[in-house]
Amino acid sequence: MLSKILARPHESLADHTRAVVEGVRALAQLRPLPAHPHLYERLIAAAWLHDSGKLSAGFQRGLGRPGKNWGLRHEVLSLAFLPWLELPDGDRPWVIAAIATHHRDACFILDHYRASTERPQQLIDSLRGQPVEAWYDWLGEQGLSLRPYEPPTVEAINAALRELDHFIDRLAEDGIDHRNFTETVLLRGLMLQADHRAAANVTLHGAVELDRRAIEQRVGRSPYAHQRACQSHAGQSALLIAPTGAGKTEAALLWAAAAPVPRLFYMLPYRVSMNAMHARLRSFTPHVGLQHGRALAALYRRLLGEGLDSDDALAQAKAQAALARLHALPVRVFSPYHLLRASYRLKGFEALLADCYGAYFIVDEIHAYRPERLALFLGTLKLLRERFGARILIMTATLPPRAQAAIRAALGDLPIIRADDALYRAFQRHRLHLHEGDLFDHLDAIRQSANHAATLIVVNTVRRARQVADVLTAAGAEVLLLHSRFNMRDRWRQEQQLLQRFAPGRRRDGPGPIVVSTQVIEVSLDLDFDVLHSDPAPLDALLQRFGRVNRARRLRDLAPVHVYSQPTGAEERFPVYQPELIADTLRVLADRDGDPVDEARIEEWLAAAYAGADWWDQAYHDRLNEFERWVLCDYQPLESADDGLARQFTALFDEYLVLPLELEDEYRALLPENPIEADELLIPLARAHYKMLEREGRAWRGDEGDEGIFFVDAAYDPAFGLQLYQYEDEE
C-alpha cells in the first residue's frame, strides 16, 4: 500500500525519504563538522520524518493537479510523527526546526498554525484511512530505533510548534555573533540541499579534484616564486599581487590543490570574464559550474560551439545549470553578487551559506569594484571567513593601497604574496606616451599606423566608442566595436572574432581590424594587441588597459601605450570616473612620459594617484558600516529576507534587459521553440538611460504576457549595437 503513497509525481514517499537521508549522509562525508558534532545526527532524524505529512489524503489528492492544492502544510503534519523517535532532549528542537522549515520560513509556519485550533485538527483528520501504521513499520525496517507505536495527534503538533517558538526566541536573543547562528544556518541549509537534490534526482559530487599535473604543465618546469608561495600558503587566506600574464590563475589553483577542499569558488566581476574562466577551468577539472544571470545562454552557446545540435545543447545546458543551482558541483564560477544573495538572505540563502562552509574562494579582479560595492563584498567575505571557515585568496595586478588596506582590515592581517623584482623587470612590456588634447584629434594618424600594428582604442563611454568607430569606418578602416549595449548573440560573435584574431599565441595574418572598446575590455577576454590608444582614466583602470597590449611579451621592443589628457569627465553631468582621480592620475603620468612602465613600481604610482582620494575611504567605510548594521546584523533565525531587504538587493542592479522594437518579431518567433535564443536578443541598458527613454515615451514594460520584458524604441545594429540617439549626450 505504501507504494501508492507519493512524495511527488512518479516517486514514492519511501523512495524520496531514502534519497534525502542518503543525501544528508553524503554531505556528512563531504563536509565533516567537528565544531557541530550533533548536527548530522539531527538532520538524519529530521530527514526520516520530514515528508511524513505527505501521507495525508488531502496532499495525495492534490499531487500533480494544478489548481487542486491541498491548502495545508505537510511539514507541519510531519511534526505529529515526532513522538515515534527516540531523541535526546537537546536534539528535539533542532529536529523540529529542520522538519518545519524545509519549505517555508519559521515565521510563516508559526503565524499560520501556532495560534490555530482548526488547522492542526484538519491535518490530523486528513490521516484517516491512510497507511500510518504501515509507515511506522517501514521506518522501523530502515533501522530506526522507534518508541512504541501511537497515532499522530493534534497535541503532538501543538507541542512541537511551542518548542519551535521558544527555540527561535532563544536563537534571536543570541544574534549573529553566537555559534548557534552558524549551526542554525547549516541545519536549514543542508536540509534544503539534500531535499532539493533528491527531488531533482541530482547526485552530489564529492570534494574538489583538480588535475595537478595539468596545472603544473601549464606553469612549466620553473614555477615563479609567487606560484610556489601560493602552494606553501594552502589552508591560509592570502593576498596575491603579480603582473598581468604572470600566471596568477595557475598560482591560485596550486593554492587550492595543495589541501583537501570541499568546494572551490572562483569569483569575477563580469559575465564575459566568468564565461571565459569557466571554459578555462574545465581543462583542470570536469565538474565546473557557471552561475550568473545569463549563464544558461552562455552554456548553450558553448555547447553549440562544441558541435551539439540546438536540442541537445539546450537539454545539456539546462542540466548543467541545474547542477550548479543545486550546489552539486565542487567548482563554480560566479560573481560576488551571487554571494550577496546570502548576505541579503534571499530565499534559500542558508543552502548557499552551507555550501560555503570550509570552502576556498579565489577572488579575481578585485580592483574592478567601486568602494561602495567593495564594502558589501568584503563584509560578506569577512562573515564567511569568521563564521563559516572559508579560506580566501584575493589576487590582482593593480590594487590601490587604500583598497589593500580595506581588504586587510576586513579579512585580517593577510600575508601578501608578491611577485619578485626580477619577474617585474622581465614583465616590463610597455612604454608610456602622454598626449595633450583629445584622442579624436589623432584618429587619422591612428588609422594609418593601424596598417602595421594590432591596435586597441579604449574610450570611456558608449557614445564616444560609436563616434570613433563611425569616423574610422567612414575613412575606410576595418573596425570591430565592443561595448555593453550589444545583445548576447552579437556579443558572443564579437568575442569569438576577437579571440580568433588577438588571443595570445594566435598566429596572425596581418594586424587585423582596429578594435574600439569601452572599459568592458579591461577585465574580460585574454587578448594581446601591439599598441593602445586610450582616453584618460584612473591609473588602475589604465594599467588594466595596458595589460591587453604585448600581454605575452612577444614584441621585441616595448609596446607603445598612448594616453590622452582629454576628456577628464569634469564636463559631463554624470562622469564615468571621478574627474579628480583622473587629474591626479595624469599628474602621476606626466613625470613618466616617454618612459618604460615599471611594473615593480606600480604600487608606488597607485599610492601617488590615490593620495588625495579621501572620498574613497569615506564612501567605503560609510557603506560597510551601514551594511554590517542593517543587513548582516538583522539576521532572524530560520527566516528569509523581508520585502524591504529584498528590494535593497534588487536596487544594487542598475540595469534593465531591453528589447529593441525591430527585434520584437524575431523574439516572439523564437520564444516558443527556443527561449534561450530569444533571451539572447535582450540588451543590458543602464537604469538612467532607460528612465531617460521612458520619460520620452520610448521605453516601456511589456504586458503581463511578455514576462516582464522592457521594450525600447531605439535603433539596433549587429555591428554597432543599440543606438539611443545619434551621438547623444547620454549622461
N, C-alpha and C positions, 0 to 999 in steps of 0.2 A: 504493500500500500504506500510506503514511503517513496517509492519510485515515481509516483504520480504527484508528489509534492515538489513544486518547482521553486527555485530561487529567482530565476529569470527564464524567459522563453528558451526551451530546449536544454535546460540544465537543471538537474535535480538539486534540492536543498542540501542533500547529503554530499553530493559531489562538490558543490560550491564551498560548503563548510570545510571539507577536507583541503580544498585548494587554498583557502585563506590560512588555515593552520600551517600548511606546508610553506606558504609564503612568509609567515612570521618566522618559522624555523630557518628559512633561507636568509632572512635578514639578520637573524642572530649569528649565523655563520659568517656572513659578510662583515658585520659591524658589531663585534662584541662590545658590551657596555659595562665594564667593571665598576665605573662610578655610579651605576644604577643597577645594582645586582638583581633586583627582583622584577625588573621591567618586562623582560621577555616571558617570564612565568605568568605575569598578569595578562599580557597580551594574548598568550596562547589560551588561557582560560576564557578571556573575552571572545576570542575567535571561535571557540567551540559553540558559544551561545549567541553570537552577535545577530544572526538572522533567524533565530528560533521563532520569532514573532511571525515569520512568513508562513508558519503553519496555519495561520488564520484563514478561515473560509473566505472572508472578505478580500484579503490580499490575493488569494488564489483565483477568485472570480475576476478580479480586475487586471490580472497579469497579462501584459501584452495587448490590452484593449484600450486604445486611446479614447479618452472621454469617460472611461469606466473606473477612474481612480477610486481606490478604497476610501480615501479621506482621513485615515488614521495612520499613525506611525508604527511600523512594525518593530522598530528598535525599542520603543517603549514597552511593547508587549514582551519583547525578549527579556526584559528585566524580571518578569514574573517567573522565569525559569532559574533564576539565581539560587534559590534555596536547594536546588539539586546538587550544587557544587560544594565540596569541602574547601573553604577558603579561610586563610588566616585573617583575623580582623583587620590588620593593616593593609591587606590586599583588596579587600572588598570595595572601598570607594574608588580605587583605581580601575578595577574591572567594570564597575558600574559606569564610570566616566567613558571608558573605551567603547562600551556597548551603546550607550545612549547617544553619543556624539559622532558615530561613524558616518552619519549623513548630514545631520543638521546641528547647528550650534546649540550649546547647552542652554542658552537663554531662551531660544525658541522652544525647546523641549519643556523647560520648566514653566514658561509662560502659558503654554497650551495644556499642560497636563497636571502641574503640581496642585493647583487650586481647584481642579475639576473633579467632581464626583461621578460625572456621567461618562467621560471618555475612557477612564480605566475600566469601568464596568463593561462598556461596549467592547473593549479589547478582549476581556475575558470571555464575554458571551460569544465572540467570534470563533472561539476554540471548540465549541460544542460540536460533537460529531467528527472532529478531526483526530488523527492518529497520534495524540500526545504521548500516550504510553509507549507506542512503538518508537517514537523519537527518543524517549528516555532510554529504552533498551538499546537503541542504536548507539547512543553516546557511550553507554557502558561497554559496548562491544569495541569501541575505539580505544579503550584502555583508561578512560577517565575514572577517577575514584568518586563515586556518587553517593549521596545520602539516600536513605530510603525514599521511595517514590511518594510524592504528594502532588496533587494537581495544582497548576498555577492559580494564583489568587489575586484579587484586587489589592489585598493588604500587602502582598509582596511588591507590587508595583509602587504603591504609595510609600512604602518603607525605603525602597531604592531611590525614589525621587527626593525624599527628605535627606537621605545621605548625600546625594549629588549636590543638593542645595547647600548643605553645610560644608561640603568639601570645597566647593567653588568659593564660598565666603572666606574660608581659611586661606586658599591659594591667593585670592585677591589681596588679602592683607599682607602676604609675603612680598608681592610685587615682582618686578623683573629681576631684582638682584638676588632673589632666593634660588637655591638649587632646584626647588620644585618647579620653577619656570621652565628650565631645560627639560626636566623629566616629563612635565605635562605636555610640552610641545612634542617630545619624542613619542609619548604614549599615543596621542591622536595621529601624529604624522605617520608613524609606522603602521598603525592600523589602517589608515586611509590608503597607504601604498599597497599593503597586502590585499585589501579588499578590491581596490580598483584594478590591480593587475590580474587578480583571479577572475573578475567579471569580464575582462578583456581577453582572457586566455593568453596572457603575456608572461613569459618566464623572466625572472630576474637574472641578469648577467652578474657574474662574480666580480672580484676586485680588478683593478686596473692591470692590464698586461701589455706593457709597451715592449716593442721589439728593440732591445738594447743594441743588438748587432746592427740593425738598420740605422739607429741613431748614431752609433759610433762610426759607421761607414760614412754617414753624411758629414760628421765632424772631421774625419780624416785621422791620420796616424798621429798627428801632433795637435792635440786639443789646445785651444787658447787657455791662458791662465784663468780667465773668468769662467770658462766652461768646467775646468777641473774644480774650481772653488764651489760652483753650484752643486757638484756631486758631493763634496765634503760637507755641505750645509743641508743635506737631506734631513728632513724632520724638523727643520728650523724655518721660520719665516725670514725673509731677507729682501733687500732692495738691490737690483742688478742694474748697473749703468754701463753701457758699452755702445760703441758707434754703430750706426745703421749698417746692416750687412755683415755684422761680426758674429753671426750665429747665436743670437740670443734665444731664439726658439729652441734650438738644439740644446743649449745650456739649460733651459728651463725643463726640457724633457729628461735630461740627465738627472736633474734635481728630483723630479717626480719618480723616476725609475729606480732610484737608489734605495727606496724603502717601500714596504707594503702599503698600498694606498687603496682605500675602498672606492673613492671617487676622485676624478680629476676634472676640474672645470677650467676652461680657457676663456677669458673674458676680453672682449674687444669692443670698440665704440660704435663701429658702423657695420651695416649689413654686408656690404661688399667685402670688407676685411674678414668678417665672420665666415662668409661663404668660402673665401679663399683658404682660410685656416682649416676649415672643416675638410676640404679636399686634401690639404697638406698633411693633416694628422692621420688620414686614412692610410698613408704609407708606413705608419708606425704601429697602428693597431686597427683592426677591422671594425671595432664596436664604438663608433663615434656618432654622437647625436648633434643635431643643429637646432637651436631654438631662438627664433625671433619672429616678429610679426608676419614675415613673408617667407618663412623657412620652407613651407610646403612647396611653394613655387620654385624656390632655389633647388630643392631636392629633385623636383620634377625635371627642371632644365638639365641638371647634371645627368640624370638617368637617360634622358633623351640623347644627350651627348655621348653616352656610352653605348648607344645603338638600340635601346629598347624602343618598342612602338609606344604610342601615346597611352594605350590602355594599360599595358604592363608598367609603364613609367608612373602613371597615376596611382595604380594599386600599390606599387612598392614605395612611392613617396609617402603615401598615407600611412603605410605600415611603419616606415622609419620615423615619421613624425610622432606616431603613437608611442613607439618605444621611448623616445626622448621625453614626451609629455608624462609618461607613467614612471619616470625615474628608473627605467630598467637598464640603461646603458651606462657603462663605467666611465666613459669620457664624453664630455659635452662641451659645445662651444655656444656661448651666449653673451649678451651684453650685461653690464651692471644693472640695467633697468629690469632685467629678469629677476635679479636678486631683490630689487626693491619691492617686488610683489610680496616678498616675505616681510620686509620691514613695515609696509603699509597694510599687512595682514589681509590680503585679498583671499577669497575663498580657496581653501586647500593649502594655505601658506605653511601649515605645520608639516605637510608632506615634503615640501621643498626644504624647509629648515632641517628636517630629519635627514634628508639626503646629503646635507652639508656637514653633518656631524663627522669629524675626523677627516674631512676631505682636504685635498690640495687645490689651491687656486693659483693660476697663472694670470696675472693682471697686466695686459699689454697696452701700450699707447696711453698710459695714464695722463700724459700731458694734454690730451685732446679735450679735457673737460674744463668748463668754466668753474671758478671757485665754488659757486653755489651748488653745482651738481657734484663736484668732488667731495663736498661736505657730506652729502647724502650717501655716496658710495663708501667713503671711509668710515662713516658712522656704522654702516651695515657690516663692513668687513671687521670692524672692531668687535661688534656683537658676536659675529661668527667665531672670531679667534678666542674671545674670552669665555663665551658660554657654550660653544659647540666644538671646541678643539680643532678648528680649522688651521691649516698652515698656508701661508700666503707668500708668493714670490711676485713682487712688483718689478717690472723691467721697463726701461726706457733708454732712449738715446739723448733726449733733450728734456731735462726736468729742471725747471726754475728752482732756485734754493728755497723760495717760500713754499712751494708745493712739497719739496723734500722734507722741510720741517713739519708741515702738516701731516704727512704720512707717518713720520716717526713719532709724532705726538699721539696720533690715533692708535697706532699699532705697536707701540713700544719702541725701545731703542734698537731698531732693527740693525743687524750687521749689514754694511754696504759692501757689495761685491763690485769692484770696478775693473774694467779692462786696464791692462798695464800701459805705461807710457810708450813702450815700443810698439804696441799694437796701434795706439792712436797715431803714432808717426807713420806707420805703414798704411793706415787708412786715410791719410791726407789725400783728398781727391779733387778739391775744388779751389778755384781762385775767384775772389770776390771782385766784382766791378759795380761801383755805386754811381748812378747817373742822376743828374738833376732833371726835373720835369716828369712828364707822363710817358708811360710805355707806348701810348698811341702815337707819340711823336716819332717813334723809331720803327714803326711797323714795316716800312718799305725795306729798310736795311735788314730787319729780322727775316723778312720773306726771302731776300736774296741769299743770306747766309744759310738759310734752311736747306738750300740745294746741296749743301755739303755736310750737314750735321743733323742728327736726330734732335729735333727742337721741341721743347716743352715751354708753353706760356701759361702762367698761373695768375689769374686775377681774382679780385675779392668778391665780386657779385655776378650773378647770372646775367644781369643786364650788360655788364662790361664784356663778359665772355661772348655773348651773342654779337656784340658790336665788333669785337676783334675778329671773330670768325667771319662775319659778313665782309669786312674790309679786305681780309686776306683772300677770301673766296672770289670776291669781285676782281682782285688783282691777278687771279689765275692760280693761286696756290691750292694744293690739296690740303684740306683741313679735317681733323677729327675733333669734334666738340664733346666735352664731358662736363656735365653739371647735374644738379639734383633733380631737375624738372624733366626727366625722361621717364616714360613708363618702363616697367621692369623688362618687358620683352626687348625693347630697343637698348636699354642699359646693358642687358646680357650680351647682345650682339656687339655693342661697343667694347665691352670688356674682352670678349674673345678676339676682336681685332687688335686691341692694344697688346694683349699677351702674345699674339702671333708675331707682331712686329717688334715689340720692345721688351719682352721678358729677358732677364739676364741670361746670357749664354746662347740666346737665339741667334742663329746665323742670319745676317742681314743682307738684303738686296737693295742697296741704296738707303738714303736717310729716312724714307717713309714720310707720311703726312705730318704736317705741323699739328701737334696736339695742343688744343686750347682748353683749359680746365679752370674750374674754381677750386677751392680748398678741399673738395672731395677727394682729390688725388693724393693728399698728404698722407693718409693712413689707410690706403685701400690696397691696390694691386702691387705686386712685386714687379716694378718696371725700371728700365735703365735707359736714360737719354744721354745725349752728348752735351747739351747746353740748355740753360734755363734763363728765361726772362720772366721777372715777377713784379707784381705790384708790391708796395711796401706792406709789411705785416709785422706782428710781434716776432721777436727773434726766434722763439721756439717753433713757431709756425714756419718761418723762413728756413730754418735748419731742416725741418721735415721735407720741405720742397727741394732743398739741396740734395737730400738723400735719395731722390729719384733720378739723380744725374751721376754718371760714372759709378753707379752703385757697385758693380762687380770689379771696379778698378782695372777695367780693360783698356782704358786710354793711356797712351804713352805719356802725355802731358796732363797737367791739371785741367779739369774741365771748367770752362767759364760759367759763372752764375751771376747774372745781371739783376740788380735790384734798382728800381726806380723810386724817386722820392715822393712822387705824387700818384694818386690822391691819398691823403693820410686818413680820410674818413671824417675829418673835422667839418667838412662841408655837407655831410649827409645828416638827415634828420635822425635816422636810426643806424649808426655806423655798425659794421660787422665787428670791428675791433675797437678797443679804447684808443682814441686818437693820441692820448698822452703816451700810451705804451708804444705806439708806432714811432712817435717823435723820439722817445728815449732809445728805441732800437736803432734809429737812423743815426743818432749821436754816437752810439757804440760802434756802428759800422764805419762811420766817417773816417776814423783814425786807421782803418784797416783796408781802405780802398786800394785795390791792386795787389793785396797780399794773399798768400795761401790761407785757406780756412783751417786754422789749427784746431783739430778735433780735441786735443788734450786740454785746450783752454776754454772749451765750450761752457763749462760751469761758471768760469770767471766772467765770460761775456754775459751769460744769463743773469748773474748777480748784478752786474752793472746795469743791464737793461731794466731789471725789475727793482732797482734800488729805491725809486720813488713811488712804487706801486703799493702804497699803504692801503689803498682801496681794496686790493686783493685780499689782504688779511682780514679786513673788516667784513667783506662780503662772505668769506669762508666761515669765520667764527660766528657771525650772526646766524647764518643758515644752519650750522652744526648745532648751536645751542637750541634753536627752535626745533630742529629735527629730533634731538635727543629728548627734549622736554615734552613735545606734543605728539610725537609719533612713537618712538621707541618705548618711552615710559608709560604710554597709555594702554599697555597690554592688559587685556582682560582674558582670564583663562578660559580655554575651550570655546573661544568666540572669535569670529572673523570681524573685519572692519565694518564700522557703521557707514552709512551713505556719505557722511561728511569726509571721512578719511579716504574712502574710495574715490571721491571726487578730487581730493588733493592729489592722489596718484595720477588720475587721468589728466589733470591740469599740467603735469610735467611734460606732456607730449604736445608740442606746439605746431603740429601739422595735421592737415586733412589729406585723405586719399581722394583725389578728384578724378572725374571722367569728362574729358572734353566732348562737347556735343557731337563733333564729327566722328567720334569713335563709338557713339551710343549704339548704332545698328550692329556693328561688329560685336560689341559687348553682349547685346541681347541674343545674338545668334549663337555665340559660344557658350553662354551661361548654362543652358540645359545639358549640353553634352560634355563640356569640359570647363568646369568652373575655375580651375586653376589658370587656364589660358585666358579666361575672361578677367580674372583678378589681375593678370599681368598688364592689363591695359590701364590700370589706375596709376595716378601720378601723385607723389607727395608734394604738397604745397603748404608753405608756412601759414600759420593762423592769420598773421597780419595781412598777408596778401589775399587770402581767402575772404577775410572780412572786408577788405577794400573792394573786391569784386562784388561781394554781397550787397554792399551799400549802393553800388551802381546797378543792381538788378541783373548782374551777370554771373551770379553763383547762387545755388540753392540746394537744399536737401531734397532727394527724391521722395516719391510716395512710399507708403509702408511696404508695398510690394517690391520696391527696389532695394530692400535690405540695407537702408541707411547710406546709399551711395550719394555722394555730393557731386553735382554737375557744375561745370563751368562753361561759359560761352567765351572760349578763347581758342586761338588757332594752335594746332599741333603739327609738328613736322618731325618725322623719324630721325632726321639728321640734325635738327636744331632744337628739338624739344618744345615744351609748352611756351607760348609767347603771349604774355598778358597784354602788352602794348608794344608798339614799335619803339624800342629804345626808351621805355618808360622810366620815370623816376620812381622805381619800385619801393624805395624806402618811405 
